[in-house]
Amino acid sequence: MTFDVQRLGPADLGLILGLQERVRSALPDPSVFQTSTPEFIAYCLADGGRCYRVVHDGEPVAYRMVYFPRDRAFNLAKDTSLPSAEYDAVAHWDTVAVLPEWRGHGLARLMNVRALGDLTDTGIRHVFATSSPDNPHGVRTLMEAGFRPVGLVEKFGGKLRFLLYRTYPQPWTAPPALPPGPAPAEPEERLVALSAVAELARAFRDGWSGAALRFDGPDGAGSMDGRHAASATSAASAAPGHRVARLRMVRRPLPFRVLAPR
């Protein structure tokens, strides 16, 4: 099965608006989908971002929007201590939407790869995204693109979201190895269920950040995000209540402090 990722331009506003409406209306509860205004989409299609669609057999089946907020009011960097002089170097991984019948084909990953490659001439150094703790599949897809959860914020009318971050062009490196000697007094890492919002918030405030997702079964066995995560997530969807998504957290220095209220 062949999918073609295409970059869109200002003339494609109607295309995205139509695809947005098709995705929204296909949902059991259309109110859960955060739609974008024509003005916002037009800004991203011009010099305010990047927009892409996936085409299969000539039909658009998914789209991805990347937003350059600059000094606009909605810049996720403003939830952190990142200096305002860096705002022009910030990009948002904004809306991604796939028609329901085409989910499960890795289309978000295809668009992520293309979009990351297209940022090389933009001066972008900081990339932010948000995702709901109730959406482990979305969190996992972002983490596969190099993003790491660094905090919890309230957006879109008070909805709780992970704040995710990655450096650009290279994603974060693995945490440095511990020096030889006695084991540290506190654990090197911790596992926190995505549903344990209060515990996650405390961990972020204490300097922990996400490193991987683990999907645990009833026997405690699980798999980390990566090669085995897709099957784990599918099992989680097929048997709710039998697998639990947990965030593996490590201590890692950030280039900023998260200023979110939670």
Beta strands, then each sheet from edge to edge (+ up, - down):
strand 1: 4-7
strand 2: 49-56
strand 3: 59-67
strand 4: 90-98
strand 5: 126-131
strand 6: 148-155
strand 7: 159-167
strand 8: 189-193
strand 9: 208-216
strand 10: 222-224
strand 11: 244-251
sheet 1: 1+ 2- 3+ 4- 5- 7+ 6-
sheet 2: 8+ 11- 9+ 10-
end
